[in-house]
Structures are given as C-alpha cells and as structure tokens.
Amino acid sequence: NAGVMQNPRHLVRRRGQEARLRCSPMKGHSHVYWYRQLPEEGLKFMVYLQKENIIDESGMPKERFSAEFPKEGPSILRIQQVVRGDSAAYFCASSHALGTGEAFFGQGTRLTVV
Amino acid sequence: GIQVEQSPPDLILQEGANSTLRCNFSDSVNNLQWFHQNPWGQLINLFYIPSGTKQNGRLSATTVATERYSLLYISSSQTTDSGVYFCAAAYSGAGSYQLTFGKGTKLSVIP
C-alpha cells in the first residue's frame, strides 16, 4: 500500500477555489483509479485512467471535476469552484494490469471546504 | 451494476474473541478484495480473493463465487483490529475493473 503516493494528505479550500489532488501509482502499475469517500460511507468509484487516456469516467460528476494521467508525472484529480459538498476523502488506487485486478490504495487526501 | 452488501454493520468484541464478517455480491465477479480501514483512515489490503480460501496469520477469508458470498474470519481479536472492514468486488464490464464497495462492518475490539 505504501507504494501509492498521494499528496497532499490534507487540503483546505474556501468555497469557489480549485483543488488539485495528486497520485503517483506503484512502480510498474499503469492503471489508476480515483474513489471518493464521504463521511461514514464506503468508497465510490469516480474515474479509471491509463497513461494519457480516460477509460471510464462514469462515476465523475458532470461538472467541475476532471482527471488526467499524463505520460510523465502523477495523475491529477482537479475540482474547480469547490463547494462544501465536495468535502470528503479522495483515494487513489493503482493496479498492475487489467487481468491482475488487485488494487492498492494510497493514504488518501482529505479535502475540507470552508 | 454490481451490488455489494456487508453484515453485520457494527460489531463489538471482547479482546480474544473470534468473529465472522460476511459479504454478499449480486453478480459474477473477477475480483474480490477485503480491506481494513484503520482509525487513521488508511486502507490496508487484507485479501485478494475472487475464489477459494486464504489465510494470513489470525485472518482468513473464503469466497464461494458460485453462491456469491465471501467471509472474513478474525480469530483471537486484538484492539488493533478495530476499524472498518470493507469488501469490494469488481466485474469486467466495458473494460474497466473498478471496485464496488460495500458499506463496511465497523469493528470495535475492547480490552
């Protein structure tokens, strides 16, 4: 688990600001997933990416949220014009390959919108 | 999509007791994982077990894919076992292996 690196661990934003969450997958992993966990709930899938491609974004809100996984560098989850309802823990997971689906999670970024 | 249900939602144990957590899923799965979310929020991989039985120390898990359930056994529980246990399942729809999580079992182990 320690191999998936997320930063920052905690992020405070005022309403209307932008939040950028970063995720570096485990070495050798080319599949990245983002999940959101609201208080007292399980994790909900948001988006699945491979390098330079969004494969499945069926769990992403239609507005203000976007994700990328560039050829170089970490995956980024971007939330524009944050609202209080965006306050949650955002987890990134990575896996080795589609056929070997075990996912490993980072420590999460806890976003608080004030 | 796939549905994942966990039971019981809450469990309080005396230190040293054993417990069984259950996970039911609604469809065929390619991936089933158990996680422990500790009080600090970290998600720890316990088992990757789409079928069969595995053991790791005091923990073991069994998945009966044909009957669509998985069980997590915790023996001789310790206070450090406290936290939320999540079951998550995935199916190969549209080329994506995203996990669907249950709502979790919140375990409290008291001295």
Interface residues (C-beta under 8 A of the other chain):
Chain A: N1 H31 Y33 Y35 E41 G42 L43 K44 F45 Y48 I55 D56 G59 A89 F91 A93 S95 L98 G101 E102 A103 F104 F105 Q107 G108 R110
Chain B: N30 N31 Q33 F35 G41 Q42 L43 I44 N45 Y48 F86 A88 A90 S92 A94 G95 S96 Y97 Q98 L99 T100 F101 G102 K103 G104
